[in-house]
């Protein structure tokens, strides 16, 4: 079978973020680091934002899919067709990477995924198969694997993790100051695992902290219980980028090594920071991205640091459909300035 079976354990030396960063660089944007003096002054800490909404396909997911295929190409093992399941951004990443390398792609996606992400996936040339839910998408992918398509798992694949980690690797290379803590959202844990490994390589003194919405907290439950927990149905959260059913064996091993993991409330925190980051950074920012900022604020509040901290936030993506925009802006949170938050 041409697909990756998640491992029970994983060693850090199996994944080389620096090599992935070099491999994907010719194909991708080196997304900028954004800052906000207003935000730094209001909260008393310095924030750096890795702007992956400006990446190909509008999200970090292009990195993992591309790295996986380029690694196969280096070994003369590039397949003719690839397949994947996704709730949105991974679908676009795989479809785009396949198109770049002249491959066919079949993507399975729940029918409730926004029309924006469906249309974008098709626009990259992929055959899109809609399913009633995430569970059906995950099970039906084997139909295409059995027909010879190479399966690119959204996170349970070392080469995908490498690629996702290249975002943090670039950020830590570009930022000249020493970072105290790095924050990234957690869906299946691929971005967060890659972020941990990149930080270990370039800035081992920096803490790495993950986060989830409290309504979609399968990873947090897994970490508390010491075994992987899985939702039976897609969780109800505005953060559609982290609506995975569970993490994987390989990502679980890396999540155990994190310095902290924070569960964040939806409306008063995630939506609040989605509005404020869109306003301050002048950038489309998905709630899944703002999740990391909300977690950083909770972390700073919880620890009451006496000295200003330097915080890196991985903004994971910026693909927002019209209905999601309406939900985000249903209530105006810009009337409550960040300076009102006591850290």
C-alpha positions as CSV (number, residue, x, y, z in Angstrom):
1,X,0.0,0.0,0.0
2,X,1.2,3.5,-0.8
3,X,0.3,5.3,2.3
4,X,1.8,6.1,5.7
5,X,0.7,4.2,8.7
6,X,1.1,6.3,11.9
7,X,3.8,5.1,14.2
8,X,3.4,4.4,17.9
9,X,6.5,6.4,18.7
10,X,8.7,8.9,16.9
11,X,12.3,10.1,17.4
12,X,13.2,13.7,16.8
13,X,16.0,12.7,14.4
14,X,13.6,11.2,12.0
15,X,12.2,14.6,11.1
16,X,14.6,17.3,9.8
17,X,12.9,20.7,9.7
18,X,16.0,22.5,8.3
19,X,16.1,20.2,5.3
20,X,12.3,20.6,4.7
21,X,12.7,24.4,4.9
22,X,15.4,24.3,2.2
23,X,13.3,21.9,0.1
24,X,10.1,23.9,-0.1
25,X,11.6,27.4,-0.2
26,X,11.8,27.7,-4.0
27,X,8.1,27.0,-4.4
28,X,6.6,29.0,-1.5
29,X,6.4,32.6,-0.2
30,X,8.7,33.4,2.7
31,X,5.8,34.9,4.6
32,X,6.6,38.1,6.7
33,X,6.8,38.6,10.4
34,X,4.2,41.2,11.4
35,X,4.1,43.3,14.6
36,X,1.9,45.9,16.2
37,X,3.2,48.6,18.4
38,X,-0.3,49.3,19.6
39,X,-0.7,45.7,20.8
40,X,2.7,45.6,22.4
41,X,2.0,48.8,24.3
42,X,-1.5,47.7,25.3
43,X,-0.4,44.3,26.7
44,X,3.1,45.1,27.9
45,X,4.8,42.3,25.9
46,X,6.2,42.0,22.4
47,X,4.4,39.9,19.8
48,X,5.7,38.6,16.5
49,X,3.2,37.1,14.0
50,X,4.3,34.6,11.3
51,X,1.8,35.5,8.6
52,X,0.8,32.2,6.9
53,X,-2.5,33.7,5.6
54,X,-0.2,35.2,2.9
55,X,1.2,31.7,2.0
56,X,0.2,29.8,-1.1
57,X,-3.4,28.5,-0.7
58,X,-3.7,31.0,2.2
59,X,-2.5,28.7,4.9
60,X,0.6,26.8,6.2
61,X,-0.9,23.5,4.8
62,X,0.8,24.1,1.4
63,X,4.1,23.4,3.2
64,X,3.5,19.9,4.4
65,X,1.9,18.6,1.3
66,X,4.6,20.0,-0.9
67,X,7.4,18.7,1.3
68,X,5.9,15.2,1.2
69,X,5.8,15.2,-2.6
70,X,9.2,16.8,-3.1
71,X,10.8,14.2,-0.7
72,X,9.3,11.5,-2.9
73,X,10.5,13.2,-6.0
74,X,14.1,13.2,-4.6
75,X,13.9,9.4,-4.4
76,X,12.3,9.0,-7.8
77,X,9.1,7.7,-6.1
78,X,6.7,10.5,-7.2
79,X,3.3,8.9,-7.7
80,X,0.9,9.7,-10.6
81,X,-2.0,10.4,-8.3
82,X,-2.5,11.5,-4.6
83,X,-5.4,11.5,-2.3
84,X,-6.3,13.0,1.1
85,X,-9.2,13.9,3.4
86,X,-9.6,17.3,4.8
87,X,-11.8,19.9,6.4
88,X,-10.4,22.6,4.1
89,X,-6.9,23.9,4.1
90,X,-5.1,20.6,3.8
91,X,-7.3,19.9,0.8
92,X,-6.1,23.0,-0.9
93,X,-2.5,22.3,0.0
94,X,-2.6,18.9,-1.5
95,X,-4.4,20.0,-4.6
96,X,-2.0,22.9,-5.2
97,X,1.1,20.8,-4.5
98,X,-0.1,18.1,-6.9
99,X,-0.8,20.6,-9.6
100,X,2.7,22.1,-9.2
101,X,4.2,18.7,-9.8
102,X,1.8,17.6,-12.5
103,X,-0.1,15.0,-10.5
104,X,-3.8,14.1,-10.3
105,X,-5.4,14.7,-6.9
106,X,-8.6,13.3,-5.3
107,X,-9.8,15.0,-2.1
108,X,-12.5,13.8,0.2
109,X,-14.2,16.6,2.2
110,X,-17.2,16.9,4.4
111,X,-20.1,18.6,2.6
112,X,-20.5,21.2,5.4
113,X,-17.1,22.7,4.6
114,X,-17.4,26.2,3.3
115,X,-18.1,26.7,-0.4
116,X,-15.0,28.9,-0.5
117,X,-12.7,26.0,0.5
118,X,-14.6,23.6,-1.8
119,X,-14.3,26.0,-4.8
120,X,-10.6,26.7,-4.0
121,X,-9.8,23.0,-3.9
122,X,-11.5,22.4,-7.3
123,X,-9.7,25.5,-8.7
124,X,-6.3,23.8,-8.2
125,X,-7.5,20.9,-10.4
126,X,-8.5,18.3,-7.8
127,X,-11.4,15.9,-8.0
128,X,-13.5,16.8,-5.0
129,X,-15.6,14.1,-3.4
130,X,-18.0,15.4,-0.8
131,X,-19.1,13.2,2.2
132,X,-21.7,13.6,4.9
133,X,-19.1,14.1,7.7
134,X,-15.4,13.9,8.6
135,X,-15.6,10.3,9.7
136,X,-16.9,9.2,6.2
137,X,-14.2,11.2,4.5
138,X,-11.6,9.5,6.6
139,X,-13.0,6.0,5.9
140,X,-13.6,6.4,2.2
141,X,-10.1,7.6,1.4
142,X,-9.1,4.0,1.3
143,X,-11.2,3.5,-1.8
144,X,-8.7,5.6,-3.7
145,X,-5.6,4.3,-1.9
146,X,-6.6,0.8,-3.0
147,X,-6.7,2.0,-6.6
148,X,-3.1,3.2,-6.3
149,X,-3.3,6.8,-5.1
150,X,-0.7,8.0,-2.7
151,X,-2.2,9.1,0.6
152,X,-1.0,12.3,2.1
153,X,-2.3,12.3,5.7
154,X,-2.9,15.9,7.0
155,X,-0.7,15.3,10.0
156,X,0.3,11.6,10.7
157,X,3.2,11.7,8.3
158,X,6.8,12.7,9.1
159,X,7.4,14.6,5.9
160,X,4.1,16.6,6.4
161,X,5.3,17.5,9.9
162,X,8.6,18.6,8.5
163,X,7.0,20.9,6.0
164,X,4.6,22.4,8.6
165,X,7.5,23.1,10.9
166,X,9.2,25.1,8.2
167,X,6.9,28.0,9.0
168,X,8.3,28.3,12.6
169,X,11.8,27.6,11.3
170,X,11.6,30.6,8.9
171,X,10.2,32.8,11.7
172,X,12.9,32.0,14.2
173,X,15.5,32.5,11.5
174,X,14.1,35.9,10.5
175,X,13.5,37.3,14.1
176,X,16.8,38.6,15.5
177,X,15.5,38.8,19.1
178,X,15.4,35.8,21.5
179,X,11.8,34.4,21.7
180,X,10.5,33.4,25.1
181,X,7.5,31.4,23.9
182,X,6.0,30.1,20.7
183,X,2.3,29.5,20.2
184,X,0.6,27.4,17.5
185,X,-3.0,26.0,17.3
186,X,-3.6,22.3,17.4
187,X,-5.9,20.3,15.0
188,X,-4.3,17.0,14.3
189,X,-1.0,18.3,15.8
190,X,1.1,18.4,12.6
191,X,1.8,22.2,12.8
192,X,2.4,22.0,16.5
193,X,4.8,19.0,16.3
194,X,6.8,20.8,13.5
195,X,6.8,24.0,15.5
196,X,8.2,22.1,18.6
197,X,10.9,20.5,16.5
198,X,11.9,23.8,14.7
199,X,12.1,25.5,18.1
200,X,14.3,22.7,19.5
201,X,16.6,23.2,16.6
202,X,16.9,26.9,16.5
203,X,15.8,28.2,19.9
204,X,15.8,25.4,22.5
205,X,15.4,27.8,25.4
206,X,12.0,29.0,24.1
207,X,8.9,27.4,25.4
208,X,6.4,25.9,23.0
209,X,2.7,26.0,23.8
210,X,-0.2,24.5,22.0
211,X,-3.9,25.4,22.2
212,X,-7.4,24.2,21.2
213,X,-10.9,25.6,21.6
214,X,-12.5,24.2,24.7
215,X,-15.3,22.8,22.5
216,X,-12.9,20.9,20.3
217,X,-10.3,19.7,22.9
218,X,-9.5,16.1,21.9
219,X,-5.8,16.8,22.2
220,X,-6.1,18.3,25.7
221,X,-8.2,15.3,26.8
222,X,-5.7,13.0,25.3
223,X,-2.8,14.7,27.2
224,X,-4.8,14.5,30.5
225,X,-5.7,10.9,30.1
226,X,-2.4,9.7,28.7
227,X,-4.1,8.1,25.7
228,X,-5.6,9.3,22.4
229,X,-9.2,10.4,22.7
230,X,-11.3,10.7,19.6
231,X,-14.6,12.5,18.9
232,X,-17.2,10.5,17.1
233,X,-18.5,13.5,15.2
234,X,-16.8,16.8,14.2
235,X,-16.7,19.2,17.2
236,X,-18.8,22.3,17.2
237,X,-16.4,25.3,16.9
238,X,-15.9,28.4,14.9
239,X,-12.3,27.3,14.4
240,X,-12.9,25.0,11.4
241,X,-9.2,24.6,10.9
242,X,-9.0,22.5,14.0
243,X,-12.1,20.3,13.6
244,X,-10.2,17.1,13.6
245,X,-11.6,14.0,15.3
246,X,-8.3,13.1,17.0
247,X,-4.6,13.6,17.0
248,X,-2.3,10.7,15.8
249,X,0.2,8.5,17.5
250,X,3.2,10.4,16.0
251,X,1.9,13.8,16.9
252,X,0.8,12.7,20.4
253,X,4.5,11.9,21.2
254,X,5.5,15.5,20.4
255,X,2.5,17.1,22.1
256,X,3.6,15.3,25.3
257,X,6.9,17.3,25.2
258,X,5.2,20.8,25.1
259,X,5.7,23.2,27.9
260,X,1.9,23.9,28.2
261,X,-1.4,23.3,26.4
262,X,-4.2,25.7,26.8
263,X,-7.9,25.3,26.1
264,X,-9.6,28.6,25.0
265,X,-13.2,29.7,25.2
266,X,-14.9,30.6,21.9
267,X,-16.7,33.9,21.9
268,X,-15.1,36.1,24.5
269,X,-11.6,35.1,23.6
270,X,-11.2,33.5,20.1
271,X,-13.7,35.7,18.3
272,X,-12.4,38.7,20.3
273,X,-8.8,38.2,19.0
274,X,-10.0,37.3,15.5
275,X,-11.5,40.8,15.3
276,X,-8.6,42.5,16.8
277,X,-5.9,40.8,14.8
278,X,-7.8,41.5,11.6
279,X,-8.1,45.1,12.6
280,X,-4.5,45.6,13.8
281,X,-2.6,43.5,11.2
282,X,-4.9,44.4,8.3
283,X,-5.0,40.7,7.3
284,X,-7.6,38.0,6.8
285,X,-7.1,35.8,9.9
286,X,-9.0,32.6,10.5
287,X,-10.4,32.0,14.0
288,X,-8.0,29.0,14.2
289,X,-5.1,31.5,13.9
290,X,-6.5,33.9,16.5
291,X,-6.8,30.9,18.8
292,X,-3.0,31.0,19.3
293,X,-3.2,34.7,20.3
294,X,-6.0,34.0,22.7
295,X,-3.9,31.2,24.3
296,X,-0.9,33.5,24.5
297,X,-2.9,36.1,26.5
298,X,-4.1,33.3,28.8
299,X,-0.5,32.1,29.3
300,X,0.7,35.6,30.1
301,X,-2.1,36.2,32.5
302,X,-1.6,32.9,34.3
303,X,2.1,33.4,34.8
304,X,2.2,37.2,35.7
305,X,5.6,37.8,34.3
306,X,7.6,40.7,35.8
307,X,9.6,41.2,32.7
308,X,8.1,41.8,29.2
309,X,8.0,38.5,27.2
310,X,8.8,38.1,23.5
311,X,6.1,35.9,21.9
312,X,5.9,34.3,18.5
313,X,2.4,33.5,17.2
314,X,2.1,31.2,14.2
315,X,-0.9,32.6,12.3
316,X,-2.0,29.4,10.5
317,X,-4.3,30.6,7.8
318,X,-6.7,33.2,6.4
319,X,-9.4,31.4,4.4
320,X,-12.7,32.8,5.7
321,X,-16.0,32.2,3.9
322,X,-18.8,34.8,3.9
323,X,-20.9,33.0,6.5
324,X,-17.9,32.7,8.8
325,X,-17.2,36.4,8.4
326,X,-20.8,37.1,9.5
327,X,-20.4,34.9,12.5
328,X,-17.2,36.6,13.5
329,X,-18.6,40.1,13.2
330,X,-22.0,39.5,14.6
331,X,-20.9,41.3,17.8
332,X,-18.4,44.2,17.9
333,X,-15.5,43.4,20.2
334,X,-13.4,46.3,19.0
335,X,-15.1,48.5,21.6
336,X,-13.1,46.7,24.2
337,X,-9.5,47.6,23.7
338,X,-6.7,45.1,24.6
339,X,-5.4,47.6,27.1
340,X,-8.4,46.7,29.3
341,X,-7.0,43.2,29.7
342,X,-5.0,42.8,32.9
343,X,-2.0,40.5,32.6
